[in-house]
Amino acid sequence: MKFPIALQPYTIREELDKNFFGSFQRVADIGYQGVEVGMPPKGITVEEMKSRLDNMALQVISCHSSVEQLTSDLLAVTNFVNEMGGKYIVLSHRFNTKEEVLQSAKVFNQIGASTKEQGIQFLYHNHDWEFIKFDEQYALDILLDETDPDLVKLELDTYWVQKGGEDPANYLRKLNNRCPLLHVKDMESDDDQFFAEVGEGILDFQEIIQVASDIGTEWLVVEQDLSRRDVFESIKTSYINLREMGVI
């Protein structure tokens, strides 16, 4: 039940603005093996970014993108991911009606077919708003039903499943071979349901990680939207706790 561990750098977004490569080096020094990235900031080429991250032994696993980018300039995104050595393009979206879910499913199938032609797998990343119900069915379940499992897979986020009112391990069980990346994110026990470092909150990560192993998840990805600690202390705490769980 071992996994490689990656970081979603949204957690350290303010530090990246101050020192882009220095912040990634600190991520690598903690022990992280991979990162999810976006296009490089102004003044840094894709080639430089790839070279510097390679030297840090940080594997780029995916790129988060938008519907607009993936419908207007998809080739630019897939080329970037391929140049960086990644395998996945990830999208988050928001639905207000069942009709929007159904229409988005059609668009996501088209995007997934196009990315697959470029050797890239398309993933959808959930928040809690996909757990609104339309006709007694979660928006996320409708999306899963209406998309081709080979073209549209998930990057499930454990915190947001919990926030949406479902048990993350139970929901993950439904995603056999459909959740290659799993965002591991914990929740504090107070009424605010604030973000917690992995292993510091109420989620049962031993069970979650066992299910992830059972269903074919490839990477665990640490992300913490907000932290009460220094962000590097936060991601180090999550990493150490995952190691103590025997995952690393």
WORABEL-V419715 format. One record per backbone hydrogen bond with DSSP energy under -0.5 kcal/mol. NH is the residue of the N-H (numbers start at 0). CO is the residue of the C=O. If there is no record, write none. Layout:
{{NH	CO} {NH	CO}}
//
This chain:
{{2	246} {3	217} {5	219} {6	33} {7	221} {8	6} {8	35} {10	7} {11	8} {12	9} {15	11} {16	12} {17	13} {18	14} {22	18} {23	19} {24	20} {25	21} {26	22} {27	23} {28	24} {29	25} {30	26} {31	26} {32	4} {33	4} {34	58} {35	6} {36	61} {43	40} {48	44} {49	45} {50	46} {51	47} {52	48} {53	49} {54	50} {55	51} {56	53} {57	52} {58	32} {58	56} {59	83} {60	34} {60	58} {61	34} {62	87} {63	36} {64	89} {69	65} {70	66} {71	67} {72	68} {75	72} {76	72} {77	73} {78	74} {79	75} {80	76} {81	77} {82	78} {83	79} {84	80} {84	81} {85	80} {86	60} {87	60} {88	120} {89	62} {90	122} {91	64} {100	96} {101	97} {102	98} {103	99} {104	100} {105	101} {106	102} {107	103} {108	104} {109	105} {110	106} {111	107} {112	108} {113	109} {114	110} {115	111} {116	112} {117	113} {117	114} {118	115} {119	114} {120	86} {121	150} {122	88} {123	152} {124	90} {125	123} {125	154} {130	127} {131	128} {133	136} {136	133} {138	131} {139	129} {141	137} {142	138} {143	139} {144	140} {145	141} {146	142} {146	143} {150	147} {151	147} {152	121} {153	177} {154	123} {155	180} {157	155} {157	182} {160	156} {161	157} {162	158} {163	159} {164	161} {165	160} {167	165} {170	166} {171	167} {172	168} {173	170} {174	171} {176	214} {177	174} {180	153} {181	218} {182	155} {183	181} {183	220} {184	182} {185	195} {187	193} {192	189} {195	185} {199	196} {201	186} {204	202} {207	203} {208	204} {209	205} {210	206} {211	207} {212	208} {213	209} {214	210} {215	211} {215	212} {216	211} {217	179} {218	179} {219	3} {220	181} {221	5} {221	219} {222	183} {233	229} {234	230} {235	231} {236	232} {237	233} {238	234} {239	235} {240	236} {241	237} {242	238} {243	239} {244	240} {245	242} {246	241} {247	241}}
//
